[in-house]
Amino acid sequence: MSTTELAWFKSSYSGSQGDSCVEVAFTEQAICVRDSKDVTRPHFAFGREEWFRFVRFAAGT
């Protein structure tokens, strides 16, 4: 699946400037993450369990 086919979104906590955000897209196989400042660069893909482990860590739970 190409990056243009993915439904990318930013966090609701992203500032109005939008200059320092990451974007996330979900697929059946992975969670994709890219830099919103340069969407032409390759994205990272994580397995669902790896992603949820990261989110729990970032949330401090």
PAVEXBA-662682 format. One record per residue: x, y, z of N, C-alpha, C in turn; residue number from 0. Coordinates in nm, 2 decimals, padded with zeros to 4 digits. Example, Ala and Ser with C-alpha at 12.3 -4.5 7.8 and 13.67 -1.06 7.14 Angstrom:
<nodes>
<node n_X="01.32" n_Y="-00.57" n_Z="00.78" ca_X="01.23" ca_Y="-00.45" ca_Z="00.78" c_X="01.32" c_Y="-00.33" c_Z="00.78" palum="0"/>
<node n_X="01.28" n_Y="-00.22" n_Z="00.71" ca_X="01.37" ca_Y="-00.11" ca_Z="00.71" c_X="01.29" c_Y="00.00" c_Z="00.79" palum="1"/>
</nodes>
This chain:
<nodes>
<node n_X="00.08" n_Y="-00.12" n_Z="00.00" ca_X="00.00" ca_Y="00.00" ca_Z="00.00" c_X="00.09" c_Y="00.12" c_Z="00.00" palum="0"/>
<node n_X="00.07" n_Y="00.22" n_Z="-00.09" ca_X="00.15" ca_Y="00.34" ca_Z="-00.09" c_X="00.10" c_Y="00.44" c_Z="00.01" palum="1"/>
<node n_X="00.19" n_Y="00.53" n_Z="00.04" ca_X="00.16" ca_Y="00.63" ca_Z="00.15" c_X="00.05" c_Y="00.72" c_Z="00.11" palum="2"/>
<node n_X="00.02" n_Y="00.74" n_Z="-00.02" ca_X="-00.09" ca_Y="00.82" ca_Z="-00.06" c_X="-00.22" c_Y="00.75" c_Z="-00.04" palum="3"/>
<node n_X="-00.22" n_Y="00.62" n_Z="-00.03" ca_X="-00.35" ca_Y="00.54" ca_Z="-00.01" c_X="-00.39" c_Y="00.53" c_Z="00.14" palum="4"/>
<node n_X="-00.29" n_Y="00.57" n_Z="00.23" ca_X="-00.32" ca_Y="00.56" ca_Z="00.37" c_X="-00.40" c_Y="00.68" c_Z="00.42" palum="5"/>
<node n_X="-00.48" n_Y="00.66" n_Z="00.52" ca_X="-00.55" ca_Y="00.77" ca_Z="00.58" c_X="-00.47" c_Y="00.82" c_Z="00.70" palum="6"/>
<node n_X="-00.38" n_Y="00.92" n_Z="00.67" ca_X="-00.30" ca_Y="00.98" ca_Z="00.77" c_X="-00.37" c_Y="01.08" c_Z="00.86" palum="7"/>
<node n_X="-00.34" n_Y="01.09" n_Z="00.99" ca_X="-00.40" ca_Y="01.19" ca_Z="01.08" c_X="-00.29" c_Y="01.23" c_Z="01.18" palum="8"/>
<node n_X="-00.32" n_Y="01.35" n_Z="01.23" ca_X="-00.23" ca_Y="01.41" ca_Z="01.34" c_X="-00.31" c_Y="01.40" c_Z="01.47" palum="9"/>
<node n_X="-00.24" n_Y="01.41" n_Z="01.58" ca_X="-00.30" ca_Y="01.41" ca_Z="01.71" c_X="-00.38" c_Y="01.54" c_Z="01.73" palum="10"/>
<node n_X="-00.48" n_Y="01.53" n_Z="01.81" ca_X="-00.56" ca_Y="01.65" ca_Z="01.84" c_X="-00.48" c_Y="01.74" c_Z="01.93" palum="11"/>
<node n_X="-00.37" n_Y="01.69" n_Z="01.98" ca_X="-00.28" ca_Y="01.78" ca_Z="02.07" c_X="-00.18" c_Y="01.86" c_Z="01.98" palum="12"/>
<node n_X="-00.18" n_Y="01.83" n_Z="01.85" ca_X="-00.08" ca_Y="01.90" ca_Z="01.76" c_X="-00.12" c_Y="02.05" c_Z="01.76" palum="13"/>
<node n_X="-00.01" n_Y="02.13" n_Z="01.76" ca_X="-00.03" ca_Y="02.28" ca_Z="01.76" c_X="-00.10" c_Y="02.33" c_Z="01.63" palum="14"/>
<node n_X="-00.14" n_Y="02.45" n_Z="01.63" ca_X="-00.21" ca_Y="02.50" ca_Z="01.51" c_X="-00.11" c_Y="02.53" c_Z="01.40" palum="15"/>
<node n_X="00.02" n_Y="02.54" n_Z="01.43" ca_X="00.12" ca_Y="02.56" ca_Z="01.33" c_X="00.15" c_Y="02.44" c_Z="01.25" palum="16"/>
<node n_X="00.13" n_Y="02.32" n_Z="01.31" ca_X="00.15" ca_Y="02.20" ca_Z="01.24" c_X="00.29" c_Y="02.17" c_Z="01.19" palum="17"/>
<node n_X="00.39" n_Y="02.24" n_Z="01.26" ca_X="00.53" ca_Y="02.23" ca_Z="01.21" c_X="00.62" c_Y="02.13" c_Z="01.28" palum="18"/>
<node n_X="00.56" n_Y="02.06" n_Z="01.38" ca_X="00.65" ca_Y="01.97" ca_Z="01.45" c_X="00.56" c_Y="01.85" c_Z="01.50" palum="19"/>
<node n_X="00.50" n_Y="01.79" n_Z="01.40" ca_X="00.41" ca_Y="01.68" ca_Z="01.43" c_X="00.45" c_Y="01.55" c_Z="01.36" palum="20"/>
<node n_X="00.40" n_Y="01.44" n_Z="01.41" ca_X="00.40" ca_Y="01.32" ca_Z="01.33" c_X="00.26" c_Y="01.28" c_Z="01.29" palum="21"/>
<node n_X="00.25" n_Y="01.21" n_Z="01.18" ca_X="00.12" ca_Y="01.16" ca_Z="01.14" c_X="00.12" c_Y="01.01" c_Z="01.15" palum="22"/>
<node n_X="00.00" n_Y="00.95" n_Z="01.17" ca_X="-00.01" ca_Y="00.81" ca_Z="01.20" c_X="-00.12" c_Y="00.76" c_Z="01.10" palum="23"/>
<node n_X="-00.10" n_Y="00.64" n_Z="01.05" ca_X="-00.20" ca_Y="00.57" ca_Z="00.97" c_X="-00.21" c_Y="00.43" c_Z="01.01" palum="24"/>
<node n_X="-00.33" n_Y="00.37" n_Z="01.02" ca_X="-00.35" ca_Y="00.23" ca_Z="01.06" c_X="-00.38" c_Y="00.14" c_Z="00.94" palum="25"/>
<node n_X="-00.31" n_Y="00.03" n_Z="00.93" ca_X="-00.34" ca_Y="-00.07" ca_Z="00.84" c_X="-00.38" c_Y="-00.20" c_Z="00.91" palum="26"/>
<node n_X="-00.42" n_Y="-00.30" n_Z="00.85" ca_X="-00.45" ca_Y="-00.43" ca_Z="00.91" c_X="-00.32" c_Y="-00.49" c_Z="00.97" palum="27"/>
<node n_X="-00.21" n_Y="-00.47" n_Z="00.91" ca_X="-00.08" ca_Y="-00.53" ca_Z="00.95" c_X="00.00" c_Y="-00.44" c_Z="01.04" palum="28"/>
<node n_X="-00.01" n_Y="-00.31" n_Z="01.03" ca_X="00.08" ca_Y="-00.23" ca_Z="01.10" c_X="00.03" c_Y="-00.09" c_Z="01.13" palum="29"/>
<node n_X="00.10" n_Y="-00.02" n_Z="01.22" ca_X="00.08" ca_Y="00.12" ca_Z="01.24" c_X="00.19" c_Y="00.20" c_Z="01.17" palum="30"/>
<node n_X="00.16" n_Y="00.29" n_Z="01.09" ca_X="00.26" ca_Y="00.37" ca_Z="01.01" c_X="00.27" c_Y="00.51" c_Z="01.07" palum="31"/>
<node n_X="00.40" n_Y="00.55" n_Z="01.08" ca_X="00.43" ca_Y="00.68" ca_Z="01.14" c_X="00.52" c_Y="00.76" c_Z="01.04" palum="32"/>
<node n_X="00.49" n_Y="00.89" n_Z="01.02" ca_X="00.57" ca_Y="00.97" ca_Z="00.93" c_X="00.58" c_Y="01.11" c_Z="00.98" palum="33"/>
<node n_X="00.69" n_Y="01.18" n_Z="00.94" ca_X="00.71" ca_Y="01.32" ca_Z="00.97" c_X="00.62" c_Y="01.41" c_Z="00.89" palum="34"/>
<node n_X="00.54" n_Y="01.49" n_Z="00.95" ca_X="00.44" ca_Y="01.57" ca_Z="00.88" c_X="00.51" c_Y="01.69" c_Z="00.80" palum="35"/>
<node n_X="00.64" n_Y="01.72" n_Z="00.84" ca_X="00.71" ca_Y="01.83" ca_Z="00.77" c_X="00.76" c_Y="01.78" c_Z="00.64" palum="36"/>
<node n_X="00.78" n_Y="01.65" n_Z="00.62" ca_X="00.83" ca_Y="01.60" ca_Z="00.49" c_X="00.77" c_Y="01.47" c_Z="00.46" palum="37"/>
<node n_X="00.65" n_Y="01.47" n_Z="00.41" ca_X="00.58" ca_Y="01.35" ca_Z="00.38" c_X="00.63" c_Y="01.26" c_Z="00.27" palum="38"/>
<node n_X="00.73" n_Y="01.32" n_Z="00.20" ca_X="00.79" ca_Y="01.24" ca_Z="00.09" c_X="00.90" c_Y="01.14" c_Z="00.14" palum="39"/>
<node n_X="00.94" n_Y="01.15" n_Z="00.26" ca_X="01.04" ca_Y="01.06" ca_Z="00.32" c_X="00.97" c_Y="00.93" c_Z="00.36" palum="40"/>
<node n_X="01.04" n_Y="00.82" n_Z="00.36" ca_X="00.98" ca_Y="00.69" ca_Z="00.40" c_X="00.92" c_Y="00.70" c_Z="00.54" palum="41"/>
<node n_X="00.82" n_Y="00.62" n_Z="00.56" ca_X="00.75" ca_Y="00.61" ca_Z="00.69" c_X="00.81" c_Y="00.49" c_Z="00.77" palum="42"/>
<node n_X="00.78" n_Y="00.49" n_Z="00.90" ca_X="00.81" ca_Y="00.38" ca_Z="00.98" c_X="00.69" c_Y="00.29" c_Z="01.00" palum="43"/>
<node n_X="00.70" n_Y="00.16" n_Z="01.01" ca_X="00.59" ca_Y="00.08" ca_Z="01.04" c_X="00.62" c_Y="-00.01" c_Z="01.16" palum="44"/>
<node n_X="00.52" n_Y="-00.02" n_Z="01.24" ca_X="00.53" ca_Y="-00.10" ca_Z="01.37" c_X="00.42" c_Y="-00.20" c_Z="01.37" palum="45"/>
<node n_X="00.44" n_Y="-00.31" n_Z="01.43" ca_X="00.34" ca_Y="-00.41" ca_Z="01.46" c_X="00.24" c_Y="-00.35" c_Z="01.57" palum="46"/>
<node n_X="00.12" n_Y="-00.40" n_Z="01.57" ca_X="00.02" ca_Y="-00.34" ca_Z="01.66" c_X="00.06" c_Y="-00.35" c_Z="01.81" palum="47"/>
<node n_X="00.12" n_Y="-00.46" n_Z="01.85" ca_X="00.16" ca_Y="-00.48" ca_Z="01.99" c_X="00.27" c_Y="-00.38" c_Z="02.02" palum="48"/>
<node n_X="00.37" n_Y="-00.37" n_Z="01.93" ca_X="00.48" ca_Y="-00.27" ca_Z="01.95" c_X="00.43" c_Y="-00.13" c_Z="01.97" palum="49"/>
<node n_X="00.33" n_Y="-00.09" n_Z="01.88" ca_X="00.27" ca_Y="00.04" ca_Z="01.89" c_X="00.20" c_Y="00.07" c_Z="02.02" palum="50"/>
<node n_X="00.12" n_Y="-00.03" n_Z="02.06" ca_X="00.04" ca_Y="-00.01" ca_Z="02.18" c_X="00.13" c_Y="-00.01" c_Z="02.31" palum="51"/>
<node n_X="00.24" n_Y="-00.08" n_Z="02.30" ca_X="00.34" ca_Y="-00.08" ca_Z="02.41" c_X="00.41" c_Y="00.06" c_Z="02.41" palum="52"/>
<node n_X="00.44" n_Y="00.12" n_Z="02.30" ca_X="00.49" ca_Y="00.25" ca_Z="02.30" c_X="00.39" c_Y="00.35" c_Z="02.35" palum="53"/>
<node n_X="00.27" n_Y="00.34" n_Z="02.31" ca_X="00.17" ca_Y="00.44" ca_Z="02.36" c_X="00.15" c_Y="00.43" c_Z="02.51" palum="54"/>
<node n_X="00.14" n_Y="00.31" n_Z="02.56" ca_X="00.13" ca_Y="00.29" ca_Z="02.71" c_X="00.25" c_Y="00.35" c_Z="02.78" palum="55"/>
<node n_X="00.37" n_Y="00.33" n_Z="02.72" ca_X="00.49" ca_Y="00.39" ca_Z="02.78" c_X="00.49" c_Y="00.54" c_Z="02.78" palum="56"/>
<node n_X="00.45" n_Y="00.60" n_Z="02.66" ca_X="00.44" ca_Y="00.74" ca_Z="02.65" c_X="00.34" c_Y="00.81" c_Z="02.74" palum="57"/>
<node n_X="00.23" n_Y="00.73" n_Z="02.77" ca_X="00.13" ca_Y="00.78" ca_Z="02.85" c_X="00.16" c_Y="00.76" c_Z="03.00" palum="58"/>
<node n_X="00.27" n_Y="00.69" n_Z="03.03" ca_X="00.31" ca_Y="00.67" ca_Z="03.17" c_X="00.23" c_Y="00.57" c_Z="03.24" palum="59"/>
<node n_X="00.16" n_Y="00.48" n_Z="03.17" ca_X="00.08" ca_Y="00.37" ca_Z="03.24" c_X="00.15" c_Y="00.24" c_Z="03.23" palum="60"/>
</nodes>
